[in-house]
Amino acid sequence: MRKRRKNGAGPVTVLSCDNLQHNGDTARKAFISFIEAQDSELARWVKKNVTFPNSMVDRITPAVTPDDVKRLNAQSGVEDAAPVYSEDFIQWVIEDDFIAGRPDWEAAGAEFTDDVSAYENMKLSLLNASHSLLSYPAFLAGYRRVDEAVRDEICPLSAPFHGPGRRPLCSGPGKYGFGAVQEDPAGALRQQGRQRPDQPPVL
């Protein structure tokens, strides 16, 4: 930042993709508090010339087992000691707060919004909560994958959570709007593409 300011390179955006809520706000606080302790003038420049958008990245990458390594390497034809695979669903939501322009990430499926919080709340309250509700008893029952657990009688455990009369304390953003989430939580999850056969491990 000091070199950028000295060379007159102009404003810049720091985009955090860390998996925590309000990651941009956290990054801004960390950057500025660190800089202020060393150079108050530079800190003032950063406050005016650097933005830290919040973002939410959502894509499950299951733990890779030795059998997965063999399977994935056989499919790819590459001897990779640490291959990674993921579920099909992906969501990247970014606060549109770029001080010096930004790439056209919409073309790759990114969603831009003025407030990431609504997306975070829906993910934590609907997806993560229902996953946890199912996962722990399913794991104790011997299941290791969500698609296997939901075929068993253990699945109705989550029905009261999603059933009629249950109203989650969150509102859905955009296409997952407030009405859709409040009236049909399970439908909102299906719209996110999560009730599919290619489910991740229960834990």
N, C-alpha and C positions, 0 to 999 in steps of 0.2 A: 504494500500500500504506500509505503514511503517513497519507493522508486516511482510508482505510478503518479503520485502527486508531484514529485520533483520534475518528472518528464512531461507533465501536462497531458497524460494519456487519457484523461477524462474519466467519467463515472464508470462503475462496473457493478455487476450483480453477482453475489455469492449464493448459489442454490444448494441447499442442504437436502440430501435424500436419506438422511438417517431415519431409522424406523422408530421414531418417537413423536408424540404429539407436539405441535408448535415448534417443529425443528428449526424453522427459519428464525423465530423469535429467540430461541435458545442460542443459535449460532451468532445472531447479532449481539446478544448480551455478552457472550464469551469473547468475541472479537473486540468489541468496544471496551470492555472492562480491562482486557489485557493491554490494549493500545493506550488507554488512558493512564495506566500505571507507568507508562514509559514516556509518552509524548502527548500532552494535552492538545497541542495544536493539530497534530495529525488526527487525533480522535475527533475533533470538530470537523475536519475535512471528511472523514469517513462517514459521520452522521449525515452529512449533506450529499455525499457522492456515491454511497454504496447502499444497495438494497439487499435484503435477505428474505426472499419469499418463503412462505411455508409450503410444504409439499407433503403428499401422501403417496407412497408406493405400496401397492398391494399385489403380491404374487407369491404364492407359497412354493418354496423349494424344499422338498422333503429331504430328510437325512438319507445319505447314500450308504447302502450296505455293500459288503463285498460282492454279493450276487448282482446288485445293481451295476457295479463297476464292470463286471464281466459282460452283462447284457448291453450296457451302453457302448462299451468298446467294440463289441461284436457288431452293433448296429452302425457305428460310425466308421469302423475300420481304423481307428486311431487308438494307440496305447496311451490312454490318459490315466494317470495315477489318481486324479481327483476330479472325475467328471461330475457335472451338476445337471439335474433335470428339474422341471417345474410343471405345475398345473397349467392348463391352457388359458385359464382366466388371467387377465392382467389389467390393472388400473393404475394410472399415474395421474394424479390430480395436483395441479400447481397453482399457487396464488399468482395472479397476473400482475406482478410488481417488478418489472424489469426496467431499470433506469436508463439503459442504453440499447434498447431493442432486444430481440430474442429470436432464436431459430423457429421455424414453422413446425413445432413438435406436434401440432394437431394432426399433421399428415401421417404421423406414426401412431396416432390414437391417444395422445395425451389430452387431458381435459383441463381447461383453464377456468378459474373462478376468482371471485373477489374474496371468498372466504372458504378455506379448506376445512374448517371446524365441523361443518355439517356432514361432510363426507367421513371424517374421522369418527364422529359420534355414531353415525349409522353403522360403520364397520365394526366398531367396538361393541355397540349395544345389540346389534342383530347377528352379524356373522360370528364374531369372536365369542359372544356369550352363548349362542346356541351350539357352537363347536365344543366349547368347554363342557356344557351341560351333557352332551353326548359322549365326549371323549373319555372322561374318567371312568364311568361305569363300563363303557365298551372295552377299555383297556383291561380292566379287572376281569372282564368276561372272556378275555383271550383274544380280542380282535386287535388288529394293528392297522387296519385301513377303514376309512369312513364308509366307503361304498359297501364293505362287508357288514359293518355294524348296523347300517340303516335297513338292511334286509332282515334283521333279527327282531325279536319281540322287544329288544331294548330300545328300539327306535321310538315307540310311543312315549318314552320318557320326556322327549322334547315337545310332544304335541301340546301340552298345557301352555308351554312357553310361546307357541306360535298360534294357538287356537283362538276361536271366537271369544271376544270379551277381553282379550289381552291387548293392552295398548302400550307399546314401547315408549319410553320417555325420551324420544328423539324425533327429529323431523328430517326427512330425506331431502337432499338437494336435487335441483334440476329434474331430470327424468325420473328420479326416485322420489318425487315430491311428497310433501307432508301427508296428503290424503292417502296416497298409495301405501306408505309405510304404516300409517295408523290403522287403516282398514284391513290390510292384508300383509302382515310382516313376512309370512312365508313366501308370498308372491314377490315381494321386494327382493328376497334372497334369490329366488329363481331368476328374476330379471338380471341379477348380477352374474348369472351363469354358474352358480356354485353348486346347484343340485344336479350334478352330472356324474357319469360313471367313472371319470378319471379323478377321483377324490384323493386327497393327501392322507398320510398316516393319521391315526387318531391322536397320537402324541408325538 
